Amino acid sequence: MAITSASGPDAAPRKQTLSSNYVDFLASGDGWAQQYLPDLMEKEAEIYGKRTIAGFLAQVGAEEPSSSDRVVWSEQGRLHLAYTATYNDNNTDYTIVNDVDGNSVGADHGIRVGDLVVMSAAGATAKGYVSAIDPDGDDTDQIRVIAYGGATMNALLSSGTGAEAVRILVVGSEFEKGSDGRSSANAPKFKSYQNKHIILKDYYEVSGSDASAIGWVEVSGEEGQNGYLWYLKAEGDTRARFADYLEMSMLEAELEVTAAADALPNSGNAAGESGTEGLFSAITTRGHQTSGITGVNAATDLAEFDAILATFDANGAIEENMMFVNRGTSLAIDDMLASMNSYGAGGTSYGVFDNSEDMALNLGFSGFRRGSYDFYKSDFKYLNDKGTRGALNDTVNNIRGVVIPAGVSSVYDEQLGKNLKRPFLHVRYRQSETESRKYKTWVTGSVGAMTSGKDTMEVHYLSERCLVTQGANNFMLLN
């Protein structure tokens, strides 16, 4: 079934008051010259329901003050040692390339003489003993491994070429009786990340005459505006839109990668690069996307979900996760879960789903458990509304949803100098003892405020903030 939508009313925000914003009583030809009063429906119809999208970050994160230009935090590295390496074509020596997360390691690996290792390549697995680091005396990124299996490691692994990738996992160590202890130690590894604040501004202006002019429309809005003064509507809409921008920018913002001369704010200046790292950018850079997992697109069947679980198993394995998805993905997940029921294909189920013939059938699911993971599903208005990213999600390979771990993470805060437990997501806004830039608004002009001789009311909005995405390896974008 196709659904055809007519063009909506011309209700887009304007920079100035236009005659098209009001009913023209002269359009009929008679206008006010006739003696009959039209039946005016004064109350403005709210045809789009709640138009704001703010609230997502409030559900999954927190807000904290910051007194610096940058927020710096560190995250723990993995506890165990696992690497990829290449053969050196001599049956026993291997060159360390990357760690298990794909970061270049080279000579900065943690493998030492005496380690027991499990190695795999070409579908085979073998156990070995590290007998030497830098066996040729020229590269400390090379190790020598002696096989326990009676043949060379190369033969046990059925290697092909020297460029073939080998996975190495350290599982323990072995030493002779009376031998000396270790000659080197492994220091803990951590990763340090940072983000910078951006300044957001908005502005509304109305003349003194328009502020004192009564209208025939009784306005209403998300900010509680009510009455017959049109500027109340305009100012309230500007305020609500700015509040949404505060959240949308934290989701969508990008940090400048290369210098853009003077094209971007702060670019090339002493203040540093432009932009800030938003949620989607952080997950793309440091997290996971279903488009990067074999066979997974938008998590619409159980096999695809199992691939997502395998990715989470390889990372933090956070048990509880929240899924914020668009309508299409939400319904696809509902269909996937319903198909798991033996009655799903042939009719309605009762009992297990608490449905009865005397009540409305509930075909939606708010959560489910698979393996050791709990997923709680919620619609993400930002991805549905055609006035926001819903307008973009008709395109191929766009964002269908995001999976966010619940709970808190423990990180080292370099500003405070100690470990803290915080939500995985939280907004940092600039604040000191004398100034808070979380959400500022002030009025200037001669209308109401009377701070200048200008015959206007000028409303200013400002915020300075950034988003901290901790443990992005536990997040996933559904593309």
N, C-alpha and C positions, 0 to 999 in steps of 0.2 A: 504494500500500500504506500503510495506516494503522498507526501504532505506538502501542499503549496501554501506558502505564507505571503500574505499581502504586504505591501510596504507599510511600515509603521508610521505613526504620526511624526511630524517634524518637531521632535522634542530634544534635539541635540543642544548641548550648551552653546551659548553665543557670547561673544565678547562685549556686546552692547545690547541695549533694549531695542527691539524692532517692532514695527507695527504688526508683524505677523505673529507676535506673541499674544495678541489680544483679539477679542471678538470685535469685528467692525460692524456696528449697527447701521452703518450707511450702505452696506454692501447690497442690501435688497432694493435700494432705490428710494424707499420711503424713510427708513431709518427712524430717527427721533421725530420726524415730522408726523408720524402716525400716532394715534391716540391709544394704541393697544400695547400693554406691557408684556414683553416676552416672558415665558416661564424659565427663569434662570436657575440652572443647577449650579449653585455656587461652589460646592466642594470639589476640589480638584481630584479627579479619578486617579488612583494609584494602580495603573495598568501593568507595571513591571514588578509589583510586590516590593520586597526589600531589595533595593538596588545596590547596597554596599556589599563588599566581599570581605572586609576586614574581620579578623577573628581566628584565622587559621593559626597564626603564630602564637596567639594567646592560649590555644588549646594544647600545643605541643612543646612550648618553650617557656621562657621567662624573660624579664627585662631587668638589666642591671646597669648602674652608672659606670662611667669611665672618665678618667681625668687626663687622658693622653691622646695624642693624635693616632696612635696605633694600638691595637689589641694583639698581644703576643701570647701564645699558649703552646705547650708541648704535649705530645701524645706518646705513650709507651710504644716501643718496638715489640716485635715478636720475641717470645722467650726462647724458642728452640731454633736451631740452626738448620736451614734448608736452602739449597742453592741449585742453580743450573750451571752446567759446565760443558766444555767441548773436549773431545779426545785430542791427544797430541800425536797419534799414529805410532806410538811405541808400546802399546799394550798396557802400560801402567800409569802414565802421567796424564793429568787433566788440568785444564785451565778454567778457573772460576770466572764466571761472567756476571750473572745477576743473582739477586736473592729471590725468594719465592714470590715476592710481589712485583718482580720485574725491574727493580732498581739496580742500576749498575753498581757492582761491588769491586771487582778486580782484586787488588792486593788487600783490600780492607775487609777480608772475610774473617770468620772466627774459627775456622778449622785448624787444629793443632796436631802435632805428632802424638800418636797414641790413641787417636779417636777411632771408634768403631763407626762405620758408615754403612748405610743401605743405599745402593745405587740402582737406578732403573734407566733403561733405554731400549728402544726397538721392541717393546713388549716383554722384555725380560728384566728380572731383578736378581741382584747378587749382593753379598755381604763382603766387606773388605776392611782392611786395617791401614790407617794413614801412617806410612813409614817415613815420610820426609816432606817438608815444605821447601819450595824452591830447590828441587833436586839438582838442577843444572847450574844453580848459582847466578841466574840472570833475571828471573821473574818470580817475585813472591806470590803472584796470583796462581802459581802452579803447585799442585800437590801430587804425591806419588801414593798410589793405593795398591796394596797387595791383597789378592783374593784369598778368602778362606776356602773356596770351593775346589782347590786343586788345579785350577787353570788360571790363566790371566783374566783380569777383570774384563778386558776387551773381548775375550772369547766367550766368557759367561754372559755378557750383555749382548752378544751377537751384533756387534757394531757394524755400521755401514761405512760412513766416511768420517773424517776428522771433524767435520762441521756439524755432525749430528749432536743434538742436545742430549745431555745426560743430567738426570736429577740426582742430587746428593742430599741425604739426610743423616745428621749426626745423631746416634742413638746411645752412645756411651764411650767407654775407653777400656784399654787393657794395658797393664804394665807387668814387667818381670818382678820377681821377688827381690827385695833389697835395692830396687832401682830408685833413682832420684825422682823427686816430684816434678810437677809441671814447670816448665821454664818460662811460660808466658800466661797471661790472664786475659780473659775476655771482659771488656767493659760493657755495661748496659748501653743499648742503643735507643735513642728516641728521635722523634721528628718534631721540629719546631715549625709552627705556622703563624701567620699573622694576617690581619685584615685592617683596613683603614675606614674611617668614617666618611660619609658624604653628607653634604648640607642640602636639604630639600627646602624649597620655598614655594609659596603661593601668595596670591593677592586678590582682593576684591575691592571694587570702588563703586560708590553710588553718589550722585549729586544730592545736595540738600533738598532740591525741589522734588526729585523722584522719591527720596526717603520720606517725604511728608505727603505723598500722593496716595490716596486710598484706591484700591482696585476692586473690581467686582468678583474676582476669584478668591475663594478662601483657600489659602495655600496650606500645604502640609509637607512634611519631609522627615528624613531619618534623624535629624538633629533636634526634633521636637518643635520646629517652627510652626506657628499657627496664627492665623489672622488674615487681614485683607491688605497688608503692605507687601508688595511684590519683592522688595529688597530683602525681606526676611527669608523668602524662598531662595533667592539668588545667593545670599550669604551662607545660608544653611547648606545648600548644595555644594558650594565651594569648600566649606569645612569638611563635609562628608567625603568629597572627592579627594581632598588632601589626606584625610585619614586612610583612605584606600591606597593612595600613592605610597604612604609610609610602608605598608605591607607589600605592595606589588614590587616596589624597588628592592626590598630585601629578598624577594624571590627571584627576580629577573636580572639584577645588576651584574655587570661584568667588570673585572679589574683590567686596566690597560696592560696589554702584553708588550707592545713595542711603542716607542715614542711616536706620538702623533702630532708633533710640532705644536701649533697653537689651536688645533682643531678641537681639543677636549679641555675641560676645566682642569687647571693645575698641571697639565701636561708640560713637561720640560721645566717646570718651576721648582724652586727650592722646597716647596711644600710636598713634592713627590708626585707619583703617578696619579692618573685620574681613575675614577670609578671605585667600586668595591666589589667583593666577591659575594654574590647572592647564593641562595640555596641551590638553584638549578646548576649554576656554574660550579659550585663546590662538589656536587655529586658527580657532574660530568668529569671533573678533573681528578677527584680523589675517591669517588665512590664507584657505583656500578650502574649499568644501563642494560635493559633487557635486549636491546639491539646488539649488544656485545656478547650475549650468551647464546650458544648454539641452540637453535630451535625455539627460541623464546621471543615473542613480540610483545604482547600486552597481557600476558598471564591469563589466557582465556580457556585453558584446559589443564588437567591435573599434571600432565607430563611437563608442561611449561612451568608450573609452580614447583615441581620437584627440582627443576634446574635452578630455580631461584633459591630453594632451600640449600642446594649443594653449594651455591655461592656464599650464602650466609654461614654455612658450616665451616667454610674455609677462612672465615673472618671472626667476628666477635661472637657469633651464635647467640644473639640477644633473643630471649624466648618470646617476648611480647612485642608485636609490631603493629603500627597503625598504617592503614592504607587509605590515602585520599585520592579518589579516582573520579574521572568524568563519567557521564551517564552511560555511554556505550560500554566502557569497561566494567562498570558496576553491574549492568545487566548481563554481560558475558560471564562474570563470576557467578552471579545468581544461577544462570543456566548451567554452568559447570557443576555447581554444588547440587542443583536439583537432579542432574543426570546421574549422580551417585546413588540416588534413591531408586530402589527396584520398581517403584510405581511412577517414576518420573516420566517415562515414555508413554505409559498407558493411561494415566489419569491422576487423580488427586490423592495425596497422602494424608492420613489422619494420625492422631496419637503422637508420633514422634515430633511432628511439626506443630502440634497444638492446634490443628485446624479441625473444624467440624462443619457439618452441613448447614448449621445455623449461624455461621459467622462468615465474615468476608475472608476469602482465602488469602493468606499471606505468602506471596511468591518471592519475597526478598529475604536476604540473609545479611545480618549485621556483623557476623564473625564466624570463624571456623578454626579448627585445629588440624594441622597436618604435621605428622612426625612429632617433633618436640616443640613446634612453633605455634603460637596463637596469633591470628591475624584479625584485626578489628577494622571493618570496612566502613567508610563514610564518603558521602558525595562531596566533591570539592567544587564549590560554586565558581571559583576562579577559572576552572577548566571547562565549565558548562556555559556560563553567561556569555551571550554573543557580544556584550559590551566590553568584555575583558578577553582572556585568552581563548575562550570558547570560539571566538571569531577566527582564530588561527588553527584550531584543532581539526578543521576539515581537511587540512593538508596531510600528506603522507608523512609518516615517521615523526609526528609531533608528539608532545608529551601527553600521555593518557592518564598518568597518575604518578604518585610518589609513595614509597614505602619508608616509613620513619620509625626507628626503634623507640620504644617507650622506656621510661625510667631515666636514670642519670648516669653520667660517666665521671670517673675520677681523673683529673688532669692537674698538672703543675702550672700554676699561674705565676708567670715571671714578674709581674708587677707586685703581687703580694708576697711572693717568695715562699709559697706553701702549696700543698695539694688541696684541692677543693672538689666537692661533688656538685656538679651542675647538670641541668638538662642538656641533652645532646645539642639542642638548638636554644640559643638565647640571643636577644638583641642587646647591644651595648649602645647607650646614648651618652653624650657628653654632659658632664655635670661637675661642678665644683661647689665650694661652700657658698658662693655668691651668685652662681648662674646655673640654671638647669635648662638644657636644650633638648629635653625629651619631646616636648610639644609646646611651642611658644605661640601665642597669638596676642596681638595688641592692635589698638585702634588709634588712628591719627586723623587730623582734619578738624573742621569746625562743626560737624554734625555729631552731636552727642559728646564726643571727647573734648572738643574745643582746645586742641593743642596747636592749631595754626590758623592762618587767615584763609585757607583754601576752603571753598564752599563744597566740600565733599566729605564723605566718610570713607576712610581707607582702612581696610582690615588686612593685617599681615599675618602670615603663618610661616613657621620655621621649625625645623627639626634637624638634628645632627646625629646620625646613628650608623651602625653597621651590624651585620649578622655574624655570629660565631657558630660555625658548623663543626662540632667536635665529633670525631669518630666517623668521618664520612664513609669509611669502608663498610659501615653497617647500614648505609642508605642505598636505595635503588630507585632509579627513574624507570617508569614503565613507558616505553616508546612504541 
